[in-house]
Amino acid sequence: MRYAYPAVFSKGNGGIGVIFPDFDGCVSQGADFLQAFHYAREGLSLHIYGMLEDGEKLPAPSRLESIKLSENEALTLIEVDLKDFAPDWSLSN
């Protein structure tokens, strides 16, 4: 299954931090944008996978225009496919 959620990238002294406004506690970081993006996809996949495994309902993705950004922040959508993350896993498990 495919999912897409907004992610906020923040530039700081130690690299790039990433938060997902729709998921409390789902955060990531990287030394640069490409690494942060890669780790953000992995983190989002793990978070969604864990919620579905626990029988939790996923939130609807926030509308991009509703997310307020601060200076040094950028917004993008992160798309994940759980088949890429866990090919043997399905919602019927």
Secondary structure in CASP SS format (residue, H / E / C, confidence):
PFRMAT SS
TARGET T0000
AUTHOR 0000-0000-0000
METHOD secondary structure of the structure
MODEL  1
M C 1.00
R E 1.00
Y E 1.00
A E 1.00
Y E 1.00
P E 1.00
A E 1.00
V E 1.00
F E 1.00
S E 1.00
K E 1.00
G E 1.00
N C 1.00
G C 1.00
G E 1.00
I E 1.00
G E 1.00
V E 1.00
I E 1.00
F C 1.00
P C 1.00
D C 1.00
F C 1.00
D C 1.00
G C 1.00
C C 1.00
V E 1.00
S E 1.00
Q E 1.00
G E 1.00
A C 1.00
D C 1.00
F H 1.00
L H 1.00
Q H 1.00
A H 1.00
F H 1.00
H H 1.00
Y H 1.00
A H 1.00
R H 1.00
E H 1.00
G H 1.00
L H 1.00
S H 1.00
L H 1.00
H H 1.00
I H 1.00
Y H 1.00
G H 1.00
M H 1.00
L H 1.00
E H 1.00
D C 1.00
G C 1.00
E C 1.00
K C 1.00
L C 1.00
P C 1.00
A C 1.00
P C 1.00
S C 1.00
R C 1.00
L H 1.00
E H 1.00
S H 1.00
I C 1.00
K C 1.00
L C 1.00
S C 1.00
E C 1.00
N C 1.00
E E 1.00
A E 1.00
L E 1.00
T E 1.00
L E 1.00
I E 1.00
E E 1.00
V E 1.00
D E 1.00
L H 1.00
K H 1.00
D H 1.00
F H 1.00
A C 1.00
P C 1.00
D C 1.00
W C 1.00
S C 1.00
L C 1.00
S C 1.00
N C 1.00
END
